Amino acid sequence: MKKFLVAAVMLAVLVPVFALAGCGGNKVPAGAIAAVGDGAVTQAQFDQIIAQAKAQYKSSPGAPPFPKEGTPQYNQLKASIVNYLVQNELLKEQAPGMDVSVTDKEYQDYLKQIEQQVGGKKKFDALLKKENVTMADLESQVKAKMLQDKMRQKVGAAAKVSAEDVKKYFDDPKNKAQFVTPASADARHVLVKTKAKAEKVQKLLAADNSDANWKKVAKRYSIDPGSKNNGGSLGSRPKNSYVPAFEKVVWSVKVGSVSAPFKTQFGWHVLEVTKKTPGVTKTLAEAKPTIEQQLKAQKQSTAFDDWLKKAMKDADIVYAAGFDPATLTASPSPSGSPAPSPTK
């Protein structure tokens, strides 16, 4: 959720953007960094997101220093922000003609979801302050994302997935793993250093393998910090999750039986498998709804990307000096060679 609040910086990376310099008669108005059709992206909008990005860098442990202005890293970030803002402006201009909008109620309902996910309004407000995000900033960015989602759905509404599409996806060897749930086992163990101590533990547990006794024995004898205070529980793990020696015993003992002591590179173990769940492979009929949903989303995304590419190409977009994404991300020219022009 933290990343979402400063998503303006990241959306341009996550969402395909087709930034093309316009070659029409549009002019960049004063105080703007780009003219987009009848609208504009302002310097203030750009500065606001840069400030958010700086705050995120500062508040993220282990993050590198914020890139210095003029460096390739800064120019890449700058281009991403410009792309994001230009795309938002374009979608805002195109939305009315496509009968797409985001209502205040829809925004407020979404805002409540965010607050709940963060842990309440108090934590939410504290996070906004930490990330240097005002409520106005948040509303602008959230509504832009919601509008984009609605536009994507509108453009991709006609996307269809055929039975042949579904079968082809299901039969593709690359996708087979998606439909297989491996066998799994719920196990608990006590780990000790010596065989003698393992034999003692085995006798104690074989005499009484109740949950209460497992908790007592594991807490007293086990040297496994991850499970000793949890009755030795390792949880449910799919097949081939353990080292070979441990794996062999897990799948050879009967459910409810306490194993004989055995050794791995970690020490001596005594274990009990409390449950085994066989593996399951979905049939085509069982997998069909999921595949249809996934393929439809892909087709909708492709349709939106194609539509957006054309809309960006047709739009009269002009950038202020120093803000053309094509120039900002261009590879350095060989020594002595003139830099290529992004426009004709």
Secondary structure as UniProt FT lines:
FT   HELIX           2..5
FT   HELIX           7..14
FT   TURN            30..31
FT   STRAND          32..36
FT   TURN            37..38
FT   STRAND          39..42
FT   HELIX           43..59
FT   TURN            61..62
FT   TURN            69..70
FT   HELIX           72..94
FT   HELIX           96..98
FT   HELIX           104..118
FT   HELIX           121..130
FT   TURN            131..132
FT   HELIX           135..155
FT   TURN            156..158
FT   HELIX           163..171
FT   HELIX           173..179
FT   STRAND          180..181
FT   STRAND          184..192
FT   HELIX           195..207
FT   HELIX           211..221
FT   TURN            225..227
FT   HELIX           228..230
FT   TURN            231..232
FT   STRAND          233..238
FT   TURN            239..240
FT   HELIX           244..250
FT   TURN            251..252
FT   TURN            255..256
FT   STRAND          262..264
FT   TURN            265..266
FT   STRAND          267..277
FT   STRAND          280..281
FT   HELIX           284..314
FT   STRAND          317..319
FT   TURN            321..322
FT   HELIX           325..328
FT   TURN            335..336
//
